[in-house]
Amino acid sequence: QVQLVESGGGLVQAGGSLRLSCAASGRTFSSYAMGWFRQAPGKEREFVATIRRSDGGTFYADSVKGRFTISRDNAKNTVYLQMNSLNPEDTSVYYCAATPADYPGTYYYTRGRNYDYWGQGTQVTVSS
């Protein structure tokens, strides 16, 4: 079992920045690829970013590419999502997720169904 706890959400003005953190406990954190997803009210959950476990490779949704950065610190069992140039369309509940998969591609990691563990989510609200 892996327990995931997100933090760092809040209210920010458009153009501002936030850094989300996701602390993991339980099994060895470095054995998991990590992903960030988000879900706005009335919308489906969408992929945001992922970081692989073996080579640290990253992949982003087009909507956040160039603005968001995912990173991990295996010594701290934590994955981060640095969010810059935020806009109101980024308003969502953000979830981190973990999967033991270790595929070289990226598509697998964009599908929420492929993650085994999820956090409770943290609200990000961007005001215009």
N, C-alpha and C positions, 0 to 999 in steps of 0.2 A: 504494500500500500504506500501511496505517496499522498501527503497532504500539502495543499497549495493555498497560500494566503496572499492575496493582493493588497497593495496599499499604494498611496500616493495620488489617488484621484482627488478631484475637487473642482472648484469653479475658477475659470480663467477667462480673461478677455481674448477676443480674436487677435491673433498674432503672437500670443504668449506661448509659454512652454510649460510642460509638466514632465516629470519622470515617474513612471510607474515601476513598482517593484513587486516581485512575486517570490516569496520565500517558500522553500520546499523542505519538507521533513519526511523521514521514513527511509525508503530505499536510497541507494546511492544516486545522488542528483546527476552526476556526470553520465549516468547510464541512460539518460532520457533526452530526447529532443524536446524542445520547448516551443510553444506557440502562443501567440496573442490573438484573440478574437474579440469582436465587439458586437453588441446588439443594441440597436436603438428601438424605442417604443414603436410597436406596430410593424417592425421590420424583421427580416430573418437575420440570424447570426451570420457574420461575415468574417472572413480571414483577414488578419492584419499583417502579421509577420511571424517568421519561424527561424529558429537557429538549430542546426543539426548537432548531434552529440559527439560525433567522431571528429569531424574536421572544423566544426564551428561555422560552417557555411550558413549564410543567411539568405532569406528571400522575403520580398515584400509585395503587398497588394499595390496595384498601380496607384490607387487613391492616396497612398501614404508615402510612396517612394520618394526619396529625397528630403522628406520632412521627419520621418520617424527612423529611429535606430534601435535595433534589438541587440542586446549583449547579455553575456552570462558570466558569472563569477562562481566557478565550481567550488572554490574554497569557502565561499559564503553560502553555497546552496541557493543562489538567487539569480533570477533572470530579470532583466530591466527592459523597459521600453521608454526611450527618450523621445518625447514628442515636441517638435518645434513647429512654428508657424501654424498654430492650431486655428481652425475655422469652425463655425457653428455646425457644419456637417460632421465634424468629428465627435459631436456629443453622443455618448453611448455609455452603456455599462461595458467595461473592459474585463475580459476573462483571460487568465493564463491557463495553459493546459500542457500536459506531459504525455509523451508516448515513448515506449522503448524502441521503436522502429529506428533503423539506421540505413535508409536507402540513399543512394547518391542523387536521386532526382529531387524535384521540388513539389510536384503536383500532389503527391501523397500527403504532404504536410499542410496543404491548404484545406483539407477536408476535416471538419470537426469530428466526424464519425471515427476517424483514425486515432483519436486521442483517448487515452484510458482514464486520465485523471484531470479534474477541473477544480479551479478555485471558485470562491463565492462571488467574485466580481467586485469591481470598484467603479463608482460613477465618475465620469468625466463630463463636465458641462462647460461649453464654450459660449460665451455671450458675445453678441455682435456690437 
